[in-house]
Amino acid sequence: MVTRLSRRILVAAAAASVAVALSGCGASAESAATGVWGDPDAPRMPSLELHEDRSLSGTDGCNRLVGTWKMSGDRIEFGPIASTLMACEGVDTWLGAATTATIDGSTMTLTDQGGKEIGTLERQPASSPN
């Protein structure tokens, strides 16, 4: 009886350890994704900020964008992205069509619903607190 109970406790402890280890991996991938991508201060250029609460905000260079995101393995999946609808001559508004992204170093590569690469954004350095 004690042996069965001891085994159950060991199995439960091992399962809990694996769950904690795996959840840590997801958290680090999400942490690597959060931050500012593209230069939000550059006029008419796209930028995106992925927030820790899995919301996103940004601009396609003309329109304001808001939405959600989540990690799925090594990919970022974007929920529906809402956008203002201003007309801006000479601005390529590709960012609003992004459905997924991957990160390689400091470069985020964004793809559309068909899996076609539509653009890249560079990570901005984290701003220091005042």
C-alpha positions as MATLAB code, in Angstrom:
seq = 'MVTRLSRRILVAAAAASVAVALSGCGASAESAATGVWGDPDAPRMPSLELHEDRSLSGTDGCNRLVGTWKMSGDRIEFGPIASTLMACEGVDTWLGAATTATIDGSTMTLTDQGGKEIGTLERQPASSPN';
ca = [
       0.000    0.000    0.000;
       2.757    2.443    0.929;
       4.701    1.486   -2.216;
       1.748    2.271   -4.496;
       1.177    5.560   -2.729;
       4.875    6.434   -2.995;
       4.852    5.653   -6.722;
       1.797    7.802   -7.261;
       3.425   10.674   -5.432;
       6.636   10.310   -7.468;
       4.692   10.131  -10.735;
       2.645   13.194   -9.778;
       5.800   15.108   -8.791;
       7.504   14.167  -12.067;
       4.465   15.244  -14.090;
       4.334   18.551  -12.233;
       8.038   19.127  -12.887;
       7.594   18.487  -16.607;
       4.596   20.833  -16.734;
       6.544   23.592  -15.002;
       9.517   23.119  -17.332;
       7.325   23.221  -20.424;
       5.410   26.277  -19.274;
       8.715   28.055  -18.744;
       9.642   27.404  -22.381;
       6.451   29.042  -23.598;
       6.942   31.993  -21.313;
      10.458   32.625  -22.598;
       9.263   32.468  -26.226;
       6.519   34.968  -25.411;
       9.008   37.181  -23.581;
      11.266   37.126  -26.646;
       8.344   38.282  -28.788;
       7.123   41.143  -26.596;
       8.413   44.585  -27.359;
       8.540   47.110  -30.160;
       9.185   45.987  -33.736;
       9.883   48.583  -36.408;
      10.459   52.250  -35.605;
       7.296   53.879  -34.239;
       8.898   57.314  -34.597;
       9.626   56.941  -38.325;
       6.897   58.647  -40.346;
       4.948   56.517  -42.824;
       6.728   53.310  -41.718;
       5.115   50.242  -40.106;
       5.705   49.321  -36.473;
       4.173   46.888  -34.057;
       4.246   46.538  -30.282;
       3.490   43.157  -28.747;
       2.394   43.610  -25.142;
       2.805   41.068  -22.326;
      -0.992   40.738  -21.999;
      -0.999   39.386  -25.590;
      -2.522   42.532  -27.060;
      -0.851   44.387  -29.893;
      -0.834   47.933  -31.159;
       0.938   49.696  -33.953;
       0.666   51.369  -37.311;
       0.946   50.276  -40.913;
       2.512   53.642  -41.682;
      -0.871   55.286  -42.080;
      -3.547   53.550  -39.999;
      -3.550   52.605  -36.321;
      -3.683   48.849  -35.651;
      -4.911   46.920  -32.604;
      -5.392   43.219  -32.020;
      -4.168   40.160  -30.168;
      -1.353   37.638  -30.514;
      -0.252   34.296  -29.088;
       2.660   31.909  -29.408;
       2.064   28.621  -31.206;
       5.308   26.675  -31.061;
       7.941   28.962  -32.567;
       5.398   31.077  -34.471;
       3.426   34.105  -33.465;
      -0.228   33.926  -34.477;
      -2.126   37.175  -34.748;
      -5.815   37.359  -33.931;
      -7.934   39.634  -36.066;
      -6.205   42.989  -36.494;
      -8.511   46.006  -36.472;
      -7.440   49.112  -38.317;
      -8.522   52.653  -38.911;
      -9.355   53.276  -42.569;
      -7.527   56.441  -43.547;
      -6.302   56.788  -47.114;
      -2.612   57.630  -47.272;
      -1.049   58.096  -50.660;
       2.261   56.312  -51.164;
       2.074   54.114  -48.047;
       2.218   50.324  -48.381;
      -0.188   49.047  -45.720;
       0.999   45.401  -45.777;
       1.238   45.059  -41.982;
      -2.543   44.847  -41.536;
      -2.585   41.605  -43.571;
      -0.216   39.752  -41.217;
      -1.553   36.510  -39.742;
       1.670   34.898  -38.465;
       5.285   35.795  -37.762;
       8.573   34.207  -36.806;
      11.533   35.743  -35.029;
      15.146   35.183  -35.965;
      17.452   37.209  -33.753;
      16.266   40.798  -33.970;
      14.157   40.322  -37.124;
      10.452   39.512  -37.178;
       9.283   38.064  -40.489;
       5.547   38.459  -41.073;
       3.409   36.308  -43.349;
      -0.120   36.600  -44.709;
      -2.964   34.079  -44.593;
      -1.490   32.166  -47.550;
       1.896   31.834  -45.815;
       3.562   34.355  -48.130;
       6.220   36.583  -46.569;
       4.882   40.132  -46.633;
       7.551   42.027  -44.712;
      10.011   42.248  -41.852;
      10.354   44.448  -38.791;
      13.489   44.971  -36.702;
      13.352   44.844  -32.895;
      13.822   48.185  -31.172;
      15.957   48.346  -28.046;
      13.957   48.359  -24.825;
      13.594   51.859  -23.453;
      15.097   52.466  -20.049;
      12.843   53.700  -17.224;
      13.103   57.409  -16.411;
];
